[in-house]
Amino acid sequence: MMPEALHAFFERDDATVQADAGFAHFHAALLDALETGLVRAANRGDDGVWHTHVWVKRAILAGFRHSAVVQMPGPGFPFFDKAAYPPRVFSAEDQVRLVPGGSAVRRGAHLAKGVVVMPPAFVNVGAWVGEGTMIDSHALVGSCAQVGARVHLSAGAQIGGVLEPAGARPVVVEDGAFIGALSGVFEGVVVRERAVLAAGVILTAASVLHDLVHHRTWCGEVPAGAVVVPGSKSLHSEHAAGIGLSKSVPLIVKFRDSKTDAATALEQALR
């Protein structure tokens, strides 16, 4: 089914959509379109700005509201979840390495060829993952998150999902980025191409990212090629200063050049 037909169906108000006798047919077509990449929750425009497709997120939400919790088969014991979003089943033709050991990819998630999913990991509905990306153990790709090609999500990395409100931008990690172990990117933050997050970096919409190279700050975005490490900032209230408190802040300590891979850039920065 063409995206235009899906758009026209799900663009209507929620009550009309869910009362339509064709809902199941259109919802199944939506899942197919999401999985093939024909439809996605957000796209980058020619100007570099990421644009959210509200109707896609509303359609996904309608699936949750329209379906009941049912028993689903599982290894050793049954699972119970919304009928609209069972685990996705892959074939060899998909060219995705889903390594045995407890990972789950929900229906409606796009994994391009060459993606590797190490166990255990979870990829939620509406997520888009580009070619050659590695999703390492205990990593999360949240609902509608947009992850580019040749990205490395290290062990324990959390790429948050932004499904509601429908108009909110999802978390974005662009091509060639490296997300270190136990890092977290949440609340619609955009990590631009080839950026590097060291282990333990946490970014939310409210995080102030201090650029020590260009002497400026960023909020909601990591610039292209930036190498980000965890840092700290002293608190200056009388009470906080009196007991030596500080808060964690992310710091840009350098930028990658065209000849520097992520591991080398990170090693040099941490030194």
N, C-alpha and C positions, 0 to 999 in steps of 0.2 A: 504494500500500500504506500502511496506517495505521501511525503511529509505534509503537503498541502491539505490532503483529505483528513489526516490525523489532526492537524492544527484546527481545521474548521470544526471537527467534532468536539474536541476538548476545550475549545475556546469559549464555549457556551457556559452559562452558570452551572454550578455544581449539581443543583437539584435536577436540572434538565438532563445533564450528562448521565447521571446515575439512574434516572428513570427511563432512559432510552433502551429499547429492547436490543439494540445493537452494541451495547456497551462491551460485552464479553469479547465480541469479534474485534472491536477497535482497540481494546486493551491488549489483546494478544498481538495485534499488529504493531502496537506501540512498543511492546517488549522486543519484538523481532527487530524493529527499526533502531532501538537503542543498542541492541547487541551487535548489530552490523555496523553501527556508527553512522547510519543514514540520518538519525536524529540524535541530538545531544542537548544537555541542559544549558550549555553556554558555549559561545564561540569567541575567538579573538578576532577583532576587526582589523582592517588594514592599518588603522591608527594605533594599534597595540592595546586598545581598550577591550576588556572582556565584557560581553553582553549576555545577560541572562535571558533564557527563553522561558518566560513565566508559564506559558501554556504547558510546557513539558513537565515542569515541577508540579503544576496543578493536576496534570493527568496522573502522575505517579501517586500523588496524595489521594486522588479519587479511587485508585486501586486499593489502597489501604482501607478506605471507608466503605467500599462496596463489597469487600470480601470478609468471610468469617475465618476464625482460627480453626485449622484442621490438623489432623495428625499426618505427619510426613515420615517416611521411612528414614532410618538412620543406622549407622554402624553400632550395633549393640543395644540401642534403645531408641525409641521413637522421638521425633521432634514435633513441636506444636507451633505453628506460625500461620500468618495470613495466607490464604489459599492463592492470592494473586501473585505472590513472590516466592516460589519454591527455589531451591538451589538450581543453578544453571548446570546443564549437562554439556560437556565439550566432546568433540570428536577429534580424531587425528588431523582432519582437514583444517581445524582452527589454528593449528601450529602454536598452541599455547602449552607450556610446560606447567602442569598442575601437579606438583610433587606430592606423593602420598604422605599422609600424616596429620590430617585434621583441618585442612583449610576449607573455606566455603566461599563461593562466589554466587551472589544472588542473581536471579533472572533480571534482565534489564540492565546489566553491566556490560560495557564494551571492553574487551581485552584484545588488543591487536596482535598480529602474529609476532612471535618471538618473545612475548611476555613470559616471565618466569615467576611462579608463585611458590615460595618456600613455606613449609608448614610450621606452625599453624598461622594462617593469615586470613583476613576477611575483606571482601570487596562487596560493597553495598550497591543497591539498585541505583541506576542513573549515573554511576561512576563511568568515566572514560579514561582508559589507560593506553598510551601510545606504544608503538613498536619498540621491542627490545628493552622494555623497562623491567627492572628487577624489583619484586615485592618480597622482601626478606621475612624471616620468621617473626611472628607476633606483630606484624605491621597491619595497619588498618587503612583502607581507602574508603572514606565515608560516602554517604549518599550524595550523588551528583558531583562529587569531586572530579576535577579535570586534571589529569596527570599526563604529561607529554611523553615524547619518545626518548628512549635512552636515559631515563631517570633511574636513579638508584635510591630506593626506600630501604634504609638499613633496618636492622633488627629492632623491633619495638617502636618504629616510627609511626606516628599517628597523624594521618591526613584527615582532618575532621570533615563531617558531612554538614551541608547546609541545605536542608530540604524545606524548612519553614523559617520565615515567611517565604512564600513562593517567589517574591520579587528580589530576594536577597541574592547577592553574588555567591556562588559556591567557592570553596577553596580551590586554588589553581596552583599547579606546579608545572612550569614550562619545560621545554625540551632541554635535556642534558644537565638538569639540576641534580645535586647530590644532597640527600636528606640524611643526616647522621643518626646513629642509634639513639633511641629514646627521645628523639626530638618530636615536637608537636606543632602543627600548623592548623589554625582554627579560624572560624568566624569570617570567612571570605578573604583571607589574606592571599595575595598573589606573590608567588616566588618566581621571579623572572628567569629566563634561560641561563643555564650554566652557573647559577648561583650555588653556593655550598653552605650548608648549615652543619656546624660541628655537633657532636653528640650533646644532647641535653638542651638544645636551644628550643625555647617555647615562644611562639608568636601568636598573638590574638589581634583582633581589630584595634584594641587599645594599646598594644605594645608600641613603645617609642624606640625605634631602631637608630642607634647613634652611629653615624658614619665618621670614623676617625680619619679617613683619607681625605674627604672633601669638606669636613667640618660642617655637617648639616645633619638633620634628622629625617627619618622616613616613618610613615605610619600606614599600615595596611598593605605594604608592598616591600619586597626585597629587590633591589635593582639587579639588573643583569650582571652576572659574573662576580657578584659580591661574595666575600668569604665572611661568614657570620659565626661568632663564638659567644659563649655565655660570659657575661661580665657582671659587675655590681656597681651600685651607685649609693653613696652615703646619704642617709636621711638627716635632715638638718633641724627638725623640730627639737625643742629642748629635751623632751623625754627620750626621743630616739637617739639624739647625739650623746646624751648622757650615758646611755648603756651600749653605745657603739653599734647601732643597727644600720643595716643597709638593705637595699632591695636588688633583686636580680634584674639586669637589663641586657638585651642583645647588642652586640657591638660588631660593626663592620671594620675589620682590621686590614683588609687588603682586597684587591680585585684580581681575578684570574686574567691571564692574557691568552692569546690564541694557542700558545705552545704549552700551557700548563694544564694538566689534568686535575680532576677534583682532589684526588688523594694527595698529590704533590702540593697543591695549593693549601690544603688543610694542614698538612704536616708542617709546612713553612710558617703558616700563621700561628699554629700552636707553639712553635718554638720561640 
